[in-house]
């Protein structure tokens, strides 16, 4: 059963959402699972998608928005093809993670939480990557880089050109 939200010519994103809901279920207990799959397909969870999902699942928009903004794995803004996450935990910070972060901001010409205009890189910070022995560390698309210096940044970016 598809949501009859909106006009007769439905946005392709909403058709995909209906397919996910038909597969997983429309019960509120499937909200996080549905959000994960929608974000995997769209890359992020914009407001209109959250509103559509809320109506299609028969739950308040505030519930959907609350879950999206509570869990760090969800994003309401598009992210770049390559997500760079720099650890700012104690061990990494003491060993120079702040300088590493500043160098990424300089070379990418963006601040933490932003995406480059070409959509290639998103720069984020986190509290721990669990690799304290390699401090300072960062993660790019699941690949961990450790024992970093600011001189390493250009080479890391070049790997993801």
Helices and strands as residue ranges (DSSP letters): H 12-24, G 28-30, H 31-42, H 47-57, H 61-70, E 82-87, H 90-94, H 97-108, E 121-126, G 132-134, E 138-140, E 143-145, G 150-152, H 153-158
